[in-house]
Amino acid sequence: MTAKPQTPSLSQNVSTFTINAPQLGGERKIWIYLPNIYGNSDKKFPVLYMHDGQNLFDSFTAFAGEWRIDETLDSLNAETIVIGVENGGDNRINELTPYPNEKYGGGNGDKYLDFLITTLKPYIDEHYRTLSDKENTMIMGSSLGGLISFYAVLKYPKVFGKAGIFSPSFWFNDKIYDDVHAVESIDAKMYFMAGDHESSEMITDLERMEELIYFKLTDRKFFYKKIVHNGRHNEKLWASQFKDAYLWLTGKI
């Protein structure tokens, strides 16, 4: 087992702050990544909201390795603001699931998204130079974070225009499929990624969802799916796939 680093590995472009999160019953730590050129320009930038903020930028706070978001975006000179939202620890399952699971509980995803949309996003748009329309507002996460990111696109189509959906936990409750049936259309770019060694149902569930989504898309070019050979359910996989997902969502590839 690799020893946990003793010093932070944050890029100089990453800072943190805490914000009151009344929907979640307390304060929440937020990581914010600003582009290389942010301080030397008057430009406004797209925003990417991501879950499990502990695991995105810093090996010191990561549970099992970091996504290296800052290093990747620094290397691309990417012109995007990234907001990493601290997960709720023991409440993570509750917050990242729209419906409960008989065995694992959960189901408070609506409160979490309400925090993102009515508390956090207005704060970010007020204090930073953002492009706040749906075409420039993205959401991304893995596992339960992938599930809630997909749900966010369905529930808030006027807020989120792009989503990175990694290793989504569609198994948690079948009602997520009903949600797709219920919407008239899906007008958002979605990048789905999963590894072929994650779980017995991961690829099957993703293919089931793909069939439903296909008939709802306003533009078939808005959908992309990637299956990674030997990919396993961990930060190593998600970190390795972030660059391609980001470039596709932002129209760079």
C-alpha positions in Angstrom: 0.0 0.0 0.0 1.4 3.4 -1.0 2.0 5.8 1.9 -0.2 8.9 2.0 1.7 12.0 0.9 2.6 14.3 3.8 2.5 17.6 1.8 -0.2 18.9 -0.6 0.2 18.5 -4.3 -2.0 21.4 -5.4 -1.2 23.6 -8.4 -0.7 27.3 -7.6 -4.0 27.8 -9.6 -6.0 26.0 -6.9 -7.4 27.6 -3.8 -10.1 26.7 -1.3 -12.9 28.4 0.7 -15.8 27.3 2.8 -19.4 28.2 2.2 -22.5 27.8 4.2 -24.6 24.9 2.8 -28.0 25.1 4.5 -29.4 22.3 2.3 -26.7 20.0 3.7 -26.8 21.1 7.3 -23.5 22.9 7.7 -20.5 24.3 5.9 -18.8 22.8 2.9 -15.3 23.1 1.7 -14.9 24.1 -2.0 -11.8 23.8 -4.2 -11.6 26.3 -7.1 -9.2 26.0 -10.0 -8.6 29.1 -12.1 -7.1 29.0 -15.6 -3.4 30.1 -16.1 -4.5 33.3 -17.7 -7.3 34.2 -15.2 -5.2 36.9 -13.4 -3.9 38.5 -16.6 -7.1 38.9 -18.5 -10.7 40.3 -18.3 -12.2 37.2 -19.9 -15.1 35.2 -18.6 -14.7 31.5 -18.4 -16.9 28.3 -18.6 -17.3 26.5 -15.3 -17.0 22.7 -14.5 -18.7 21.5 -11.3 -17.2 18.3 -9.9 -18.1 16.1 -6.9 -15.7 14.5 -4.4 -13.5 17.6 -4.2 -11.1 15.8 -1.9 -10.0 13.6 -4.7 -9.6 16.0 -7.6 -6.5 18.1 -7.0 -4.5 17.0 -4.0 -3.0 13.6 -3.2 -2.8 14.8 0.4 -6.6 14.9 0.8 -7.5 12.2 -1.7 -9.1 9.0 -0.5 -7.3 6.7 -2.9 -5.3 8.8 -5.3 -6.1 12.1 -7.0 -7.6 12.9 -10.5 -4.7 15.4 -11.2 -7.3 17.9 -12.6 -5.0 20.9 -12.0 -1.9 19.3 -13.6 -3.9 18.2 -16.6 -5.6 21.6 -17.2 -2.4 23.5 -16.5 -0.7 21.4 -19.2 -3.5 22.2 -21.7 -3.6 25.9 -20.8 -7.3 25.2 -20.4 -9.6 28.2 -20.1 -12.1 26.7 -17.7 -12.8 27.3 -14.0 -13.3 24.1 -12.0 -15.3 23.9 -8.8 -14.7 20.9 -6.6 -17.3 20.2 -4.0 -16.3 18.4 -0.8 -18.2 15.2 -0.4 -20.2 14.8 2.8 -18.1 11.9 4.2 -20.6 9.6 5.9 -23.4 11.4 4.1 -21.8 11.0 0.7 -24.3 8.2 -0.4 -27.2 10.3 0.8 -26.1 13.4 -1.1 -25.1 11.8 -4.4 -28.1 9.6 -5.0 -31.5 10.8 -6.2 -33.4 7.8 -4.9 -32.8 5.4 -2.0 -31.4 1.9 -2.3 -33.0 -0.9 -0.2 -29.6 -1.9 1.1 -27.5 1.3 1.2 -30.1 4.0 1.9 -29.5 7.4 0.3 -31.9 9.4 -1.7 -31.1 13.1 -0.8 -29.6 14.0 -4.1 -32.2 16.7 -4.7 -30.9 18.6 -1.6 -27.4 18.4 -2.8 -28.2 19.7 -6.3 -30.3 22.5 -4.7 -27.1 23.5 -2.9 -25.1 23.5 -6.1 -27.7 25.5 -8.1 -29.2 27.9 -5.6 -26.3 28.5 -3.2 -23.0 27.6 -4.7 -23.4 28.6 -8.4 -24.8 32.1 -7.6 -21.8 32.6 -5.3 -19.3 31.5 -8.0 -21.0 33.6 -10.7 -20.9 36.7 -8.4 -17.3 36.4 -7.2 -15.6 35.1 -10.3 -15.7 35.9 -14.0 -17.9 33.1 -15.3 -19.9 32.4 -18.4 -23.0 31.3 -16.5 -25.3 30.0 -19.3 -26.0 26.3 -19.7 -23.7 26.0 -22.7 -20.8 27.0 -20.5 -21.9 25.1 -17.3 -20.6 21.5 -17.0 -21.0 18.9 -14.3 -18.8 15.8 -13.9 -18.2 12.9 -11.5 -17.6 9.2 -11.1 -19.5 6.3 -9.6 -22.3 7.9 -7.4 -20.9 11.2 -8.8 -21.5 10.0 -12.3 -25.1 9.0 -11.3 -25.9 12.5 -9.8 -24.2 14.2 -12.7 -26.5 12.4 -15.2 -29.5 13.1 -12.9 -28.6 16.8 -12.8 -28.8 17.1 -16.6 -32.2 15.5 -16.6 -33.6 17.5 -13.8 -32.0 20.9 -14.5 -31.7 21.1 -18.4 -31.6 24.9 -18.3 -28.6 24.9 -15.9 -26.3 22.1 -17.2 -25.5 21.8 -20.8 -22.6 19.3 -20.6 -21.8 16.3 -18.4 -18.9 14.0 -17.8 -20.4 10.7 -16.5 -17.7 8.3 -15.4 -18.5 4.7 -14.1 -22.1 5.7 -13.3 -23.9 3.8 -10.5 -27.1 3.2 -12.4 -27.6 0.0 -10.3 -28.4 2.1 -7.2 -32.1 2.5 -8.2 -33.9 1.7 -11.4 -35.9 4.9 -11.1 -33.1 6.6 -13.0 -34.3 4.8 -16.1 -37.8 6.0 -15.5 -36.5 9.6 -15.4 -35.2 9.2 -18.9 -38.5 7.9 -20.1 -40.2 10.9 -18.5 -38.2 13.6 -20.2 -39.3 14.9 -23.5 -35.8 15.4 -24.8 -32.2 15.7 -23.7 -30.4 18.8 -25.0 -27.0 18.3 -23.5 -23.6 16.9 -24.4 -22.8 13.8 -22.4 -19.5 11.9 -22.2 -20.0 8.4 -20.7 -16.9 6.4 -19.7 -16.6 3.0 -18.0 -14.0 0.3 -17.6 -14.6 -3.2 -18.7 -13.3 -4.6 -15.3 -15.4 -2.5 -12.9 -18.3 -4.7 -12.1 -20.4 -7.4 -13.7 -23.3 -5.0 -14.4 -21.5 -1.7 -15.3 -21.3 -2.2 -19.0 -24.8 -3.8 -19.2 -26.4 -0.9 -17.3 -24.6 1.6 -19.4 -25.8 0.0 -22.6 -29.3 -0.2 -21.3 -29.2 3.6 -20.6 -27.6 4.3 -23.9 -30.6 2.7 -25.7 -33.0 4.9 -23.8 -31.0 8.1 -24.3 -30.6 7.6 -28.0 -34.2 8.4 -28.7 -34.3 11.4 -26.5 -31.3 13.3 -27.8 -31.9 16.5 -29.7 -28.6 15.9 -31.5 -27.0 12.4 -31.8 -23.6 14.1 -31.8 -24.2 15.1 -28.2 -23.6 11.5 -27.0 -20.2 9.8 -26.6 -19.4 6.5 -24.9 -15.9 5.1 -24.2 -15.2 1.7 -22.7 -11.7 1.4 -21.3 -9.9 -2.0 -21.7 -8.8 -3.3 -18.2 -10.3 -0.2 -16.6 -11.2 -0.7 -12.9 -13.4 1.3 -10.5 -10.8 3.6 -9.1 -9.2 7.1 -9.3 -6.5 5.8 -11.5 -9.0 5.1 -14.3 -10.9 8.4 -13.8 -7.7 10.4 -13.7 -6.5 8.8 -16.9 -9.7 9.5 -18.8 -10.4 13.1 -17.6 -8.3 14.8 -20.4 -10.2 13.2 -23.2 -13.6 13.8 -21.6 -12.8 17.4 -21.0 -11.5 18.0 -24.6 -14.6 16.4 -26.1 -17.1 18.2 -23.9 -15.4 21.6 -24.7 -15.3 20.9 -28.4 -11.5 20.6 -28.6 -11.6 17.1 -30.1 
